[in-house]
């Protein structure tokens, strides 16, 4: 899907690509070891964010009904937007 991302990160980006909020459980399903703890997604999201931010994009964390959700967004006013 995207150059420079691991297969796990690519799977997460595929889930997030619709621009809608997604749960930790949905992103956890992208990990190769389904028995790993939910906190394992944090490391992958951190690396994804490092790659996306220079491109004017990010993965934001939202809270809704006491649940943490993640959404892939395009940032406003990025220098590369023209």
N, C-alpha and C positions, 0 to 999 in steps of 0.2 A: 504494500500500500504506500508506504513512505520510506524514502531512503534514510539511512542512519538510525533507524529504530530497530530494536530487537523484535523477535516474533511476538513476544508477550505485549510489548508496547504497541505494536501494530494492531494486535487484537483489541487492545483497549481503545485505541484511536478509532477503530472500526465501530465499536459500540458507541463511542461518543460523537461520531461523525454526523448524527442527525441533529445535533445542536440542542437536544432535549436533556433534562437532568436525569442522571442515572445513579443508582444506589451502589454502595460498596459491594454488595453481593453480586451485582451484575458485572462489575469490574473484576471481582475476585474469581469469577468463572473463567476469566481469560488467563489466569495463572496456570502454568503447567502442573503444579501440585495442588490439587483441590483441597488437600488436607492442611495446607499451610494457613497460618493465621491471617485474618483480614488486614492486619497492619502491613503485610507484605506489599499491598498495593501502593502504599505511601512512597516507597523507594522508586517504584516505576513511574508514578505520577510526578515525582520530583525531577526525574530525568526527562520526561516528556515536556514538562514546563520549561526546563532549561533550553530545550531545542525550539519550542514554539514561541517564546517571548521575543526573541530577535526578529521573528517573522510577523510580529504584531498580533499574536494569538496567545491564548492561555487556557488552562483548565481551572475553572473557578469552583469553589466549594460553596454550596448553598445549604441552608437549613430550612426544612419544611416539615411540619408536624413531628418535630423532635427527631428527624432523620437527616443525616448528612448525605447530600447529593452532589454529583459532579457534572459540570457542563463545559463543553469545549466552545470557546467564544473567540470572536475577532475583536481586538481592542480598537477603540476609537482614537483618531489622531495619531496613528503610527506614521513615522517619517516615510516609510516605504509605500504608503498608500497613494502617493502622487498628489 
